């Protein structure tokens, strides 16, 4: 377990952020883990925007690869970390929003942006330049085609593509074994 000291720039105070990194992780240069994300709230009376405080941490499992220039935001609540499961492979230039969870064995290709509080299941494959909106839930063994914009929850075993993303699962007759082969298992 690693504890990091960060300066909370919007308040000028120092606080401790907990970042736990598992065994055998490969973290490339220029990766940012455990910073305040872009959680913005507006004052209900004045409409003035301000930074939503991020008090949580980040938990990264074992055997995780994180490519360069990737950012992983810390959770907003003290006991609600952003969580990356075991054996996850994250390419370069990926953003993982606060309080998100990425299930074990998932592969995320470069340029992907995952909004806050998203839940991604196990053994998923997320193609290049995908956008996943906040609070979206993605089941296990889901394939998301490159460039897709995911605006709705995706059930386990589905294949989605497009803007906004839609299921294209009916266009393919794949066995579970073929699906695993498609995502490199």
C-alpha positions in Angstrom: 0.0 0.0 0.0 1.3 3.4 -0.9 0.1 6.7 0.7 0.5 9.8 -1.3 0.4 13.4 -0.1 -1.4 15.7 -2.4 -2.2 19.4 -2.2 -5.9 20.0 -2.6 -5.5 23.0 -4.9 -9.0 24.3 -4.8 -8.9 24.8 -1.0 -5.1 25.2 -0.5 -5.1 22.5 2.2 -3.1 19.2 2.3 -4.8 15.9 2.7 -3.8 12.3 2.4 -5.0 10.2 -0.5 -4.8 6.5 -0.3 -3.6 4.7 -3.3 -3.1 0.9 -3.2 -1.2 -0.7 -6.0 -1.1 -4.5 -6.3 1.8 -6.8 -7.2 3.5 -7.1 -10.6 1.9 -3.9 -12.0 3.5 -2.2 -15.0 2.9 1.5 -14.7 4.3 3.5 -17.6 5.7 7.1 -17.5 3.5 10.1 -17.0 0.6 8.2 -15.4 -1.4 10.2 -12.9 -3.1 8.2 -10.1 -5.3 9.6 -7.4 -5.9 13.2 -8.4 -9.0 15.3 -8.1 -11.2 14.6 -11.1 -13.4 17.1 -13.0 -16.2 16.7 -10.5 -17.9 20.1 -10.8 -21.0 21.3 -8.9 -22.9 24.5 -9.2 -24.1 26.6 -6.2 -27.9 26.2 -6.2 -28.5 29.9 -5.5 -25.8 31.6 -7.6 -25.0 29.0 -10.3 -21.3 29.5 -9.7 -19.3 26.3 -10.5 -16.9 24.8 -7.9 -14.8 21.7 -7.6 -16.5 18.7 -6.0 -14.2 17.5 -3.2 -12.5 14.1 -3.8 -11.8 12.4 -0.5 -11.5 8.8 -1.7 -8.6 6.8 -3.0 -7.7 4.4 -5.8 -7.3 0.6 -5.5 -5.3 -1.1 -8.3 -5.2 -4.9 -8.4 -2.4 -7.3 -9.2 -0.9 -7.7 -12.7 -2.3 -4.5 -14.0 -0.7 -2.6 -16.9 -1.3 1.2 -17.3 0.0 2.9 -20.4 1.6 6.3 -20.4 -0.3 9.6 -20.1 -3.3 7.8 -18.4 -5.2 9.5 -15.6 -7.1 7.7 -12.8 -9.2 10.0 -10.6 -9.6 9.2 -7.0 -13.1 8.6 -5.5 -15.2 11.4 -4.2 -16.2 9.7 -0.9 -13.7 8.6 1.8 -14.7 4.9 1.5 -15.5 4.7 -2.2 -12.3 4.3 -4.2 -11.9 4.1 -7.9 -11.1 0.4 -8.4 -9.1 -1.4 -11.1 -9.4 -5.2 -10.9 -6.7 -7.8 -11.4 -5.2 -8.5 -14.8 -6.6 -5.3 -16.4 -4.7 -3.8 -19.3 -5.1 -0.1 -19.9 -3.5 1.4 -22.9 -2.0 5.0 -23.1 -4.1 8.2 -23.0 -7.0 6.8 -21.1 -9.1 8.7 -18.4 -10.8 6.7 -15.7 -13.3 8.9 -13.8 -13.9 9.1 -10.0 -15.6 6.2 -8.3 -15.4 4.0 -11.4 -14.9 0.2 -11.2 -13.1 -1.8 -13.9 -13.6 -5.6 -13.6 -10.7 -8.1 -13.8 -9.4 -9.1 -17.2 -10.7 -6.1 -19.0 -8.7 -4.5 -21.8 -9.1 -0.8 -22.5 -7.5 0.7 -25.7 -6.0 4.2 -26.0 -8.1 7.3 -26.1 -10.9 5.9 -24.0 -12.7 8.2 -21.5 -14.7 6.6 -18.7 -17.0 8.9 -16.9 -17.4 9.0 -13.1 -19.1 6.2 -11.2 -19.1 3.9 -14.3 -19.1 0.1 -13.7 -17.3 -2.1 -16.2 -17.6 -5.9 -15.8 -15.0 -8.7 -16.1 -13.3 -9.6 -19.4 -14.6 -6.7 -21.4 -12.8 -5.3 -24.5 -13.1 -1.5 -25.0 -11.9 -0.3 -28.3 -9.9 2.9 -29.2 -11.4 6.3 -28.5 -14.6 5.0 -26.7 -16.5 7.4 -24.5 -18.5 5.9 -21.6 -20.8 8.4 -19.8 -20.9 8.6 -16.1 -23.0 6.1 -14.0 -23.1 3.6 -16.9 -23.1 -0.1 -16.1 -21.4 -2.5 -18.5 -21.8 -6.2 -17.9 -19.2 -9.0 -18.2 -17.6 -10.1 -21.6 -18.9 -7.0 -23.4 -17.1 -5.8 -26.6 -17.3 -2.0 -27.3 -16.3 -1.1 -30.9 -13.8 1.7 -31.5 -15.2 5.2 -31.4 -18.5 4.2 -29.7 -20.2 6.6 -27.3 -21.9 4.5 -24.6 -25.0 6.4 -23.2 -27.0 3.5 -21.8 -26.2 0.4 -19.7 -24.9 -2.6 -21.7 -25.9 -6.2 -20.7 -23.3 -9.0 -20.3 -22.2 -10.6 -23.5 -23.3 -7.8 -25.8 -21.4 -6.2 -28.6 -22.0 -2.4 -29.1 -20.9 0.1 -31.7 -21.8 3.6 -32.9 -22.8 7.1 -31.7 -24.8 6.6 -29.6 -23.8 3.0 -29.2 -26.3 0.3 -30.1 -26.2 -3.5 -29.9 -24.8 -5.2 -33.0 -24.8 -8.6 -31.3 -27.5 -10.0 -33.6 -25.1 -9.4 -36.6 -22.6 -12.0 -35.2 -23.2 -15.6 -34.2 -20.3 -16.0 -31.8 -19.8 -18.8 -29.3 -18.4 -17.8 -25.9 -15.1 -19.4 -27.0 -15.1 -17.1 -30.1 -15.8 -14.1 -28.0 -12.8 -14.9 -25.8 -10.7 -15.3 -28.9 -11.8 -11.9 -30.1 -10.5 -10.2 -26.9 -7.3 -12.1 -26.7 -8.1 -14.9 -24.3 
